[in-house]
Amino acid sequence: MTHTGILKDRNGKDYVCVRFERKNAKGGTDYTEMRLPPAKVMMNQGFKPDELKQMAAYLKENEGAIKEKARSISSFLHIFGNH
């Protein structure tokens, strides 16, 4: 699992983009990208619906910790002039 820093949508609301990846049996990569909040699937290749539900539940349960880590990334990026 990887995630971005804090991003802003068109309405100025904060969100984090989270990506889950795994190697699949064919030698490729399965991935899904979800937006937090609300743990909505934005892209998916290879994960089954029940797996997506489990990932969404994980994100909702850990939303506070993920956002805190995302804020620290965002704070670090401001040093380099990125917003």
Phi and psi in degrees as GROMACS dihedral restraints (atoms count N, CA, C in turn):
[ dihedral_restraints ]
;  ai    aj    ak    al  type     phi  dphi    fc
    3     4     5     6     1  -131.0    20    10
    4     5     6     7     1   161.8    20    10
    6     7     8     9     1  -151.0    20    10
    7     8     9    10     1   160.7    20    10
    9    10    11    12     1   -83.4    20    10
   10    11    12    13     1   178.2    20    10
   12    13    14    15     1   -76.1    20    10
   13    14    15    16     1  -170.0    20    10
   15    16    17    18     1   -71.6    20    10
   16    17    18    19     1   128.4    20    10
   18    19    20    21     1  -113.8    20    10
   19    20    21    22     1   164.2    20    10
   21    22    23    24     1  -119.7    20    10
   22    23    24    25     1   137.3    20    10
   24    25    26    27     1   -84.8    20    10
   25    26    27    28     1  -176.4    20    10
   27    28    29    30     1   -60.5    20    10
   28    29    30    31     1   -25.8    20    10
   30    31    32    33     1   -93.2    20    10
   31    32    33    34     1     4.4    20    10
   33    34    35    36     1    83.3    20    10
   34    35    36    37     1     8.8    20    10
   36    37    38    39     1   -85.0    20    10
   37    38    39    40     1   140.9    20    10
   39    40    41    42     1   -75.3    20    10
   40    41    42    43     1   143.5    20    10
   42    43    44    45     1  -154.6    20    10
   43    44    45    46     1   167.5    20    10
   45    46    47    48     1  -127.0    20    10
   46    47    48    49     1   136.7    20    10
   48    49    50    51     1   -96.2    20    10
   49    50    51    52     1   124.4    20    10
   51    52    53    54     1  -116.4    20    10
   52    53    54    55     1   136.9    20    10
   54    55    56    57     1  -124.5    20    10
   55    56    57    58     1   130.1    20    10
   57    58    59    60     1  -109.3    20    10
   58    59    60    61     1   136.3    20    10
   60    61    62    63     1  -136.1    20    10
   61    62    63    64     1   152.7    20    10
   63    64    65    66     1  -156.2    20    10
   64    65    66    67     1   154.1    20    10
   66    67    68    69     1   -76.9    20    10
   67    68    69    70     1   141.2    20    10
   69    70    71    72     1  -105.9    20    10
   70    71    72    73     1   174.3    20    10
   72    73    74    75     1   -65.3    20    10
   73    74    75    76     1   -21.0    20    10
   75    76    77    78     1   -88.6    20    10
   76    77    78    79     1     3.1    20    10
   78    79    80    81     1    88.2    20    10
   79    80    81    82     1     1.5    20    10
   81    82    83    84     1   -95.4    20    10
   82    83    84    85     1  -163.6    20    10
   84    85    86    87     1  -126.1    20    10
   85    86    87    88     1   128.2    20    10
   87    88    89    90     1   -89.4    20    10
   88    89    90    91     1   144.3    20    10
   90    91    92    93     1  -151.4    20    10
   91    92    93    94     1   157.1    20    10
   93    94    95    96     1  -145.1    20    10
   94    95    96    97     1   143.3    20    10
   96    97    98    99     1  -117.4    20    10
   97    98    99   100     1   131.7    20    10
   99   100   101   102     1  -127.5    20    10
  100   101   102   103     1   149.3    20    10
  102   103   104   105     1  -103.7    20    10
  103   104   105   106     1   132.5    20    10
  105   106   107   108     1  -124.6    20    10
  106   107   108   109     1   126.7    20    10
  108   109   110   111     1   -71.0    20    10
  109   110   111   112     1   159.1    20    10
  111   112   113   114     1  -109.2    20    10
  112   113   114   115     1    28.8    20    10
  114   115   116   117     1    64.7    20    10
  115   116   117   118     1    43.7    20    10
  117   118   119   120     1   -94.1    20    10
  118   119   120   121     1   134.9    20    10
  120   121   122   123     1   -73.4    20    10
  121   122   123   124     1   125.3    20    10
  123   124   125   126     1  -101.3    20    10
  124   125   126   127     1   -37.6    20    10
  126   127   128   129     1  -145.1    20    10
  127   128   129   130     1   148.7    20    10
  129   130   131   132     1  -153.4    20    10
  130   131   132   133     1   135.6    20    10
  132   133   134   135     1  -142.2    20    10
  133   134   135   136     1   107.6    20    10
  135   136   137   138     1   101.6    20    10
  136   137   138   139     1   -16.4    20    10
  138   139   140   141     1   -90.3    20    10
  139   140   141   142     1   140.0    20    10
  141   142   143   144     1   -81.7    20    10
  142   143   144   145     1   158.1    20    10
  144   145   146   147     1   -53.6    20    10
  145   146   147   148     1   -39.6    20    10
  147   148   149   150     1   -68.2    20    10
  148   149   150   151     1   -33.4    20    10
  150   151   152   153     1   -68.2    20    10
  151   152   153   154     1   -39.0    20    10
  153   154   155   156     1   -63.1    20    10
  154   155   156   157     1   -38.6    20    10
  156   157   158   159     1   -63.5    20    10
  157   158   159   160     1   -40.9    20    10
  159   160   161   162     1   -64.7    20    10
  160   161   162   163     1   -41.2    20    10
  162   163   164   165     1   -65.9    20    10
  163   164   165   166     1   -41.4    20    10
  165   166   167   168     1   -62.1    20    10
  166   167   168   169     1   -42.0    20    10
  168   169   170   171     1   -63.2    20    10
  169   170   171   172     1   -42.1    20    10
  171   172   173   174     1   -59.7    20    10
  172   173   174   175     1   -46.0    20    10
  174   175   176   177     1   -62.9    20    10
  175   176   177   178     1   -43.0    20    10
  177   178   179   180     1   -63.4    20    10
  178   179   180   181     1   -41.1    20    10
  180   181   182   183     1   -67.8    20    10
  181   182   183   184     1   -29.1    20    10
  183   184   185   186     1  -112.7    20    10
  184   185   186   187     1    17.8    20    10
  186   187   188   189     1   -54.2    20    10
  187   188   189   190     1   -45.8    20    10
  189   190   191   192     1   -60.3    20    10
  190   191   192   193     1   -47.3    20    10
  192   193   194   195     1   -66.7    20    10
  193   194   195   196     1   -39.6    20    10
  195   196   197   198     1   -65.8    20    10
  196   197   198   199     1   -44.0    20    10
  198   199   200   201     1   -64.2    20    10
  199   200   201   202     1   -37.5    20    10
  201   202   203   204     1   -62.6    20    10
  202   203   204   205     1   -44.9    20    10
  204   205   206   207     1   -65.5    20    10
  205   206   207   208     1   -38.3    20    10
  207   208   209   210     1   -64.1    20    10
  208   209   210   211     1   -38.4    20    10
  210   211   212   213     1   -63.2    20    10
  211   212   213   214     1   -38.3    20    10
  213   214   215   216     1   -67.4    20    10
  214   215   216   217     1   -34.8    20    10
  216   217   218   219     1   -65.3    20    10
  217   218   219   220     1   -46.3    20    10
  219   220   221   222     1   -60.7    20    10
  220   221   222   223     1   -41.4    20    10
  222   223   224   225     1   -63.3    20    10
  223   224   225   226     1   -40.4    20    10
  225   226   227   228     1   -65.3    20    10
  226   227   228   229     1   -41.2    20    10
  228   229   230   231     1   -65.8    20    10
  229   230   231   232     1   -28.1    20    10
  231   232   233   234     1   -63.3    20    10
  232   233   234   235     1   -25.3    20    10
  234   235   236   237     1   -59.5    20    10
  235   236   237   238     1   -33.7    20    10
  237   238   239   240     1   -95.1    20    10
  238   239   240   241     1     7.2    20    10
  240   241   242   243     1    84.6    20    10
  241   242   243   244     1    10.0    20    10
  243   244   245   246     1   -88.4    20    10
  244   245   246   247     1   141.3    20    10
